[in-house]
Every structure is written in structure tokens, then in C-alpha cells.
Amino acid sequence: MAPGGPLALSGPHDQAEMELGNNLLVYTGEPLREKLHVFGHPCITLYAATSTSSADFTAKLVRVLTNGRAEFVCIGVARSAQLFGEGYEADAVQRWEFDLDPTSCVFFPGERLRLEIASSAFPLFDRNSSSAVPASQASQWNWRRSTQQILHTAQCRSVLHLPVIRETAS
């Protein structure tokens, strides 16, 4: 990850421009019927295969307001070398499970939750060369193109886990 941790984000900002690319998957839920308070570390489980010897996945939780504005809530990043060590294999389906940054966010009726999955969050986090050479030491010859596949089957359920506070009647 970036030296000293991720760059600070200054409050909610619109994700619309970033969502236009072809380098991420965007999942948007139905409008909420009730208020939902997410508090703590959301967690993502991805069943994924990647084509290279080193890979990253990022998961970004986004709030979609009733006017369509998509606001950043929190992000999580996992690197194959840190998550799996020597147990990582290119082209093999593996279970990626990692936390997103902690959050406390109240989603209101009519708003939607959105999950963005990508293999990079540059410049928030350093790039992955997709090879055994760290990005900071990679020459132009060390960078590899990679292909990622996310599975959605009964046996391989990729899912977002949300820590929710249930409101009690007074």
C-alpha cells in the first residue's frame, strides 16, 4: 500500500466519473425501505481468479443518494502476496476476504448501497506490477497485464458483509 497508508479523502465525493471506466464492476442495490446504520468494518468475500502471479482487489462502499449522486463511504484493499503468501496461484479460484476501512454511515430510505470492485485504487494505494517485482522497483519490462474473474455461483458466493446497528424502540 502507499507509504504511510492511504491518502486522506476529504469527506464524501461523487464517484460518477470514476464509475464510467471499463476497469471496475459496479453492483447497486434496490432503494432502501428503511434507515440502515452501518457501523464498524464492512468485510468483503470474493471468489476470484486472476491471470498473473501478483494481484490486488479493491472494494469500495458507496452511497447512492435519491438524486443519483454516488458518494464514497469507505474502501478496502487486498494484495495477493499479503493475503495468501506462498499459497497464491495464478488462474486458480481463491477466496479473497478482507476488511474495508471502518465507517459509521446512516443510509436513508430511498438511498441505495453500491459496491465497486476493481483491481487498483491508484493513486490512493500503490499500483501492483502484476509480477513478482514491487511497483517501486519495476522497470517497463516488469509490468504485466492481468485479467480478473469474480465468481457468483452457489458454491462461490462473493458477498459484502455489513456491520449494522439495529435501532431499538425507546
Secondary structure as UniProt FT lines:
FT   TURN            3..4
FT   TURN            16..17
FT   HELIX           18..20
FT   STRAND          24..28
FT   STRAND          36..40
FT   STRAND          43..50
FT   STRAND          56..64
FT   TURN            66..67
FT   STRAND          70..79
FT   HELIX           80..84
FT   HELIX           85..87
FT   TURN            90..91
FT   STRAND          94..99
FT   STRAND          103..107
FT   TURN            109..110
FT   STRAND          112..118
FT   TURN            122..124
FT   HELIX           135..137
FT   TURN            140..142
FT   STRAND          148..150
FT   STRAND          159..161
FT   STRAND          164..165
//
